[in-house]
Each structure stands twice: as structure tokens, then as C-alpha cells.
Amino acid sequence: MSDARVRRAPRFLRVLQAAVLGTVVAGAVLLAGCGGSVVPSVHSDAERMTVGRRLLQQGEMNGAIALFKSYIERNGGASDVDQAVYLLGECYLRQKEWNSAQLEFERLLRDYPESDSSGAAAFRLGDALYGQARGPDFDAEFVQKALTQWLEYRSSYPGHWRQKEADERIRHARDVLARKLLTSARLYAKLRMVTPARVYFDRILAEYGDLGIAGEADIGLAVCDRLEGKKEDAIARLERIEREHPNMPVAAIAHRELERTRKMKSRTPAKPEPHPIPDS
């Protein structure tokens, strides 16, 4: 080999090394940009839990999930494996991986019912179920499941520290379910299908009478009276609603409907519908 080629060799190696290093760095940047995270090296199972908790607090969910899953797989009989299961469910919940979170919380409640984390898991299971609920135009199955779960949590863990939050979630879920019924009832009333409309309005009063929406259902029943040609009954109901809810929005609505009803001429009652009344 000539002296010139010998002198060029080190420079060529430096260029090659730089190119390789650049490729590695670019790959790392790309991984980070795609939501990937590098799991820190750990040297013991205890450290695995500690680092997993730290990553969870820092919002590094991918790394935390990897560490908690690894800990559970390696330490099935450990005294704190239930905590790892709960924390894994919490990671999935924060990632909005609702079904995966549900499975972990159900696993903890099934396999470790005496765990100190069981109360929190029962509460968060409701969150995982509610997260799977779809928009108000769809079936409210998961809203009902979440409500049932929070009610069960409230009765099973009366002294747990998240009871107040559960009460707020229960009120919200009940309001969602009541408003879905109200939407259906109003649709039937608009179609002059009085019988199913009454069923829904009555159900709201029976099941959600403690909510503010109950007044709107009561007004709906007055509309049904009017559709059936029972003008005087409608007027009496609307006057009562206005009287019982002074200075409230529902009173203003009742007043408008009352004025409208008084001005209306008697009309032919809506005919009974041959359609079956839905269950939901």
C-alpha cells in the first residue's frame, strides 16, 4: 500500500464512524418522535418497581408499562405484585387504553381481593368502563356499567378516600343516562307517539327525580297531555311546575309552554300508536 493510501485510511475511518453514529442518533430521535421511550436499565426487581413508579409520575407510560409487566411476570408470588397490577392498570388508563385498564383492574379485584389497592382499583374500574362509552347518540351500555361499578365501589369501600369523587361521577353518569331518555322521549313526542313518550318521561321522574332534568320531563308530560287533547290537564301541570320551581330555568320553560297552551285551540288528540314500547 502506498504512503498516500496509508495516510487516507484514518480519515476514511473517521468519516465512517461519524456516519454510523449519525444513523444511531437519528434512529433514537425517530423513536422518541414516534412516542417510543427507552426503558432505563435496572438491576433488581425492587428497582424495577421504583423506576416504574418514577416513570409513571413523569408521564413516561410506555417505559412504566414495560417495567410493571416485567415485574408481574417475574414475581407472580411477591407480596407487592398486586400493587404492580394496579399501577399497570393506571398506566393504561392514562394512555386511554380503556379495555386494557379494565382487564388489569378486574384482575386485581379477582385475584387479590384483600389487596390494599382493591378500593382504588374498584373506583378506577368505573373510569375504565366509562372511557369505553360512545357518544350520546349511541347505546349507553358502558355508562350504565360504569355507574353500576361506582355504586358498588361506594357500598363496598365506605371509608375509602375517593368516595367524594365517586359521588360526583355517579351524579354525572346518572345525568347522562337521564338525558338520553329525555332525548328519546322528546323524539316520540315530536312524532306524536304519545304512549312511548310518556313511558320515557315517567321513567325519568321515577329513576332520576332528584336531578334538575326531572322538571323538563314533567314539562314533557304536559306536552303529552296537550297532544292527547287534554288542554286543561296540560295547563294545570305547567302551572304547578312554574309554581314549584320559582326563579329557575325550568320555570321559564314551563311559562312559555303555558302561554303557548292557553293560546292553542282544541285539537284532535293524537291517535294511539301500534308500535311496541322500547325497553330502553
C-alpha positions as CSV (number, residue, x, y, z in Angstrom):
1,M,0.0,0.0,0.0
2,S,1.3,3.4,-0.9
3,D,2.1,6.1,1.7
4,A,-0.8,8.2,0.4
5,R,-3.3,5.4,0.8
6,V,-2.0,4.8,4.4
7,R,-2.5,8.5,5.2
8,R,-6.0,8.5,3.8
9,A,-7.2,5.5,5.8
10,P,-7.6,7.1,9.2
11,R,-9.7,9.9,7.7
12,F,-11.9,7.4,5.9
13,L,-12.5,5.6,9.2
14,R,-13.4,8.8,10.9
15,V,-16.0,9.6,8.2
16,L,-17.4,6.0,8.5
17,Q,-17.6,6.3,12.3
18,A,-19.4,9.6,12.0
19,A,-21.9,8.2,9.6
20,V,-22.7,5.2,11.8
21,L,-23.1,7.5,14.9
22,G,-25.4,9.8,13.0
23,T,-27.5,6.9,11.9
24,V,-27.8,5.7,15.5
25,V,-28.7,9.2,16.8
26,A,-31.3,9.7,14.1
27,G,-32.9,6.4,14.9
28,A,-33.1,7.4,18.6
29,V,-34.6,10.7,17.7
30,L,-37.1,9.0,15.4
31,L,-38.1,6.5,18.1
32,A,-38.7,9.3,20.6
33,G,-40.7,11.3,18.0
34,C,-42.9,8.2,17.4
35,G,-43.8,8.1,21.1
36,G,-41.2,5.4,22.0
37,S,-39.4,5.5,25.3
38,V,-36.2,3.9,26.4
39,V,-36.6,1.7,29.5
40,P,-33.8,2.5,32.0
41,S,-31.6,-0.3,32.9
42,V,-32.5,-1.8,36.3
43,H,-30.5,-4.3,38.4
44,S,-33.1,-5.7,40.7
45,D,-36.9,-6.3,40.9
46,A,-37.1,-3.7,43.7
47,E,-35.5,-1.2,41.5
48,R,-37.9,-2.2,38.7
49,M,-40.8,-1.1,40.8
50,T,-39.1,2.1,42.0
51,V,-38.2,3.1,38.5
52,G,-41.6,2.2,37.2
53,R,-43.3,4.4,39.7
54,R,-41.0,7.3,38.8
55,L,-41.7,6.9,35.1
56,L,-45.5,6.8,35.9
57,Q,-45.2,10.1,37.8
58,Q,-43.2,11.6,35.0
59,G,-45.8,10.6,32.4
60,E,-43.4,8.1,30.7
61,M,-46.2,5.5,30.3
62,N,-44.5,3.2,27.8
63,G,-41.5,2.7,30.0
64,A,-43.6,2.3,33.1
65,I,-45.8,-0.3,31.4
66,A,-42.8,-2.3,30.3
67,L,-41.3,-2.4,33.8
68,F,-44.6,-3.2,35.6
69,K,-45.4,-6.0,33.1
70,S,-41.9,-7.4,33.5
71,Y,-42.2,-7.3,37.3
72,I,-45.5,-9.1,37.3
73,E,-44.2,-11.8,35.0
74,R,-41.1,-12.3,37.2
75,N,-42.7,-12.1,40.6
76,G,-46.1,-13.7,40.5
77,G,-46.0,-14.7,44.2
78,A,-44.4,-11.5,45.5
79,S,-46.2,-9.6,48.3
80,D,-46.5,-6.4,46.3
81,V,-47.4,-7.9,42.9
82,D,-50.9,-6.6,43.4
83,Q,-49.5,-3.0,43.5
84,A,-47.8,-3.7,40.2
85,V,-51.1,-4.9,38.7
86,Y,-52.8,-1.8,39.9
87,L,-50.1,0.6,38.6
88,L,-50.1,-1.2,35.3
89,G,-53.9,-0.6,35.1
90,E,-53.3,3.1,36.0
91,C,-50.8,3.4,33.2
92,Y,-53.2,2.0,30.7
93,L,-55.9,4.3,32.0
94,R,-53.7,7.4,31.5
95,Q,-52.9,6.2,28.0
96,K,-56.7,5.9,27.3
97,E,-56.3,2.2,26.6
98,W,-59.6,1.6,28.4
99,N,-60.0,-2.1,27.7
100,S,-56.5,-2.9,28.9
101,A,-57.0,-0.9,32.0
102,Q,-60.3,-2.7,32.7
103,L,-58.7,-6.1,32.4
104,E,-55.9,-5.1,34.9
105,F,-58.3,-3.7,37.5
106,E,-60.6,-6.7,37.1
107,R,-57.6,-9.0,37.5
108,L,-56.6,-7.3,40.8
109,L,-60.1,-7.4,42.2
110,R,-60.5,-11.1,41.2
111,D,-57.0,-12.4,42.1
112,Y,-56.1,-10.1,45.1
113,P,-59.4,-9.1,46.8
114,E,-57.6,-8.4,50.1
115,S,-55.2,-6.0,48.5
116,D,-54.7,-2.5,49.9
117,S,-55.2,-1.4,46.3
118,S,-58.6,-3.0,45.8
119,G,-60.5,0.1,46.7
120,A,-58.7,2.2,44.3
121,A,-59.0,-0.5,41.6
122,A,-62.7,-0.7,42.1
123,F,-63.0,3.1,41.7
124,R,-60.7,3.2,38.6
125,L,-62.5,0.3,37.0
126,G,-65.5,2.6,36.7
127,D,-63.3,5.1,34.9
128,A,-62.1,2.4,32.5
129,L,-65.7,1.4,31.7
130,Y,-66.9,4.9,31.3
131,G,-64.0,5.6,28.9
132,Q,-65.4,3.0,26.6
133,A,-68.8,4.8,26.3
134,R,-69.6,6.2,23.0
135,G,-71.4,9.4,22.1
136,P,-74.9,10.3,23.3
137,D,-76.5,9.1,20.0
138,F,-75.2,5.5,20.7
139,D,-76.2,2.8,23.2
140,A,-75.4,3.9,26.8
141,E,-74.2,0.4,27.8
142,F,-70.8,1.4,29.2
143,V,-72.2,4.4,31.0
144,Q,-74.6,2.1,32.8
145,K,-71.8,-0.3,33.6
146,A,-69.6,2.5,34.9
147,L,-72.5,3.7,37.1
148,T,-73.1,0.2,38.5
149,Q,-69.4,-0.1,39.2
150,W,-69.2,3.2,41.1
151,L,-72.3,2.3,43.1
152,E,-70.7,-1.0,44.0
153,Y,-67.5,0.7,45.0
154,R,-69.3,3.2,47.2
155,S,-71.1,0.4,49.1
156,S,-68.1,-1.9,49.3
157,Y,-65.5,0.7,50.4
158,P,-67.4,3.2,52.5
159,G,-64.3,4.6,54.1
160,H,-62.1,4.9,51.0
161,W,-60.6,8.2,50.2
162,R,-62.1,8.5,46.7
163,Q,-65.7,8.3,47.9
164,K,-66.4,12.0,47.1
165,E,-65.1,11.6,43.6
166,A,-67.3,8.6,43.2
167,D,-70.3,10.6,44.2
168,E,-69.5,13.2,41.6
169,R,-69.1,10.5,38.9
170,I,-72.3,8.9,39.9
171,R,-74.2,12.1,39.5
172,H,-72.6,12.8,36.1
173,A,-73.4,9.2,34.8
174,R,-77.0,9.4,36.0
175,D,-77.4,12.8,34.3
176,V,-76.0,11.3,31.0
177,L,-78.5,8.4,31.2
178,A,-81.4,10.7,32.1
179,R,-80.6,13.0,29.2
180,K,-80.5,10.1,26.8
181,L,-84.0,9.1,27.9
182,L,-85.1,12.7,27.6
183,T,-83.9,12.8,24.0
184,S,-85.8,9.7,23.2
185,A,-89.0,10.9,24.9
186,R,-88.9,14.2,23.0
187,L,-88.4,12.5,19.7
188,Y,-91.5,10.3,20.3
189,A,-93.5,13.4,21.4
190,K,-92.4,15.2,18.2
191,L,-93.7,12.2,16.2
192,R,-96.9,12.4,18.2
193,M,-96.3,9.0,19.6
194,V,-97.6,9.8,23.0
195,T,-97.6,6.4,24.7
196,P,-93.8,5.7,24.4
197,A,-93.1,9.4,25.1
198,R,-95.0,9.1,28.4
199,V,-93.1,5.9,29.3
200,Y,-89.8,7.7,28.9
201,F,-90.9,10.9,30.7
202,D,-92.4,8.8,33.6
203,R,-89.2,6.8,33.8
204,I,-87.1,9.9,34.2
205,L,-89.3,11.1,37.1
206,A,-89.2,7.6,38.7
207,E,-85.4,7.0,38.4
208,Y,-83.9,10.5,38.2
209,G,-86.4,12.6,40.1
210,D,-83.7,14.1,42.2
211,L,-81.9,15.6,39.2
212,G,-82.7,19.0,37.7
213,I,-83.7,17.3,34.4
214,A,-86.8,15.9,36.2
215,G,-88.6,19.3,35.6
216,E,-88.0,19.0,31.9
217,A,-89.6,15.5,31.9
218,D,-92.5,16.9,33.8
219,I,-93.0,19.6,31.1
220,G,-92.8,16.7,28.6
221,L,-95.8,15.1,30.2
222,A,-97.7,18.3,29.9
223,V,-96.9,18.3,26.2
224,C,-98.3,14.7,26.1
225,D,-101.4,15.9,27.8
226,R,-101.7,18.6,25.1
227,L,-101.2,16.1,22.3
228,E,-104.0,14.0,23.7
229,G,-106.3,16.9,23.7
230,K,-106.2,17.3,27.5
231,K,-105.6,21.1,27.4
232,E,-106.8,21.8,30.9
233,D,-104.6,19.0,32.3
234,A,-101.6,20.4,30.5
235,I,-102.3,23.9,31.9
236,A,-102.7,22.6,35.4
237,R,-99.4,20.6,35.2
238,L,-97.5,23.6,33.8
239,E,-98.9,26.0,36.4
240,R,-97.7,23.6,39.1
241,I,-94.2,23.2,37.6
242,E,-93.9,27.0,37.4
243,R,-95.0,27.4,41.0
244,E,-92.7,24.6,42.3
245,H,-89.6,26.0,40.6
246,P,-89.6,29.7,41.1
247,N,-86.7,31.7,39.5
248,M,-85.3,28.6,37.9
249,P,-84.8,27.9,34.1
250,V,-87.4,25.1,34.1
251,A,-90.0,27.6,35.4
252,A,-89.3,29.9,32.4
253,I,-89.7,27.0,30.1
254,A,-92.9,26.0,31.8
255,H,-94.2,29.6,31.5
256,R,-93.5,29.7,27.8
257,E,-95.3,26.3,27.3
258,L,-98.2,27.5,29.4
259,E,-98.7,30.6,27.3
260,R,-98.5,28.5,24.2
261,T,-101.0,26.0,25.5
262,R,-103.5,28.7,26.6
263,K,-103.4,30.2,23.1
264,M,-103.9,26.9,21.3
265,K,-107.3,25.8,20.1
266,S,-108.6,22.4,21.0
267,R,-107.2,19.9,18.5
268,T,-107.9,16.3,17.6
269,P,-106.0,14.0,20.1
270,A,-103.0,12.0,18.8
271,K,-104.1,8.5,18.0
272,P,-102.7,5.6,20.0
273,E,-99.6,4.1,18.3
274,P,-99.5,0.4,17.3
275,H,-95.7,0.5,17.8
276,P,-94.2,-1.5,20.7
277,I,-92.8,0.5,23.5
278,P,-88.9,0.1,23.7
279,D,-87.3,-1.2,26.8
280,S,-84.5,1.3,26.9
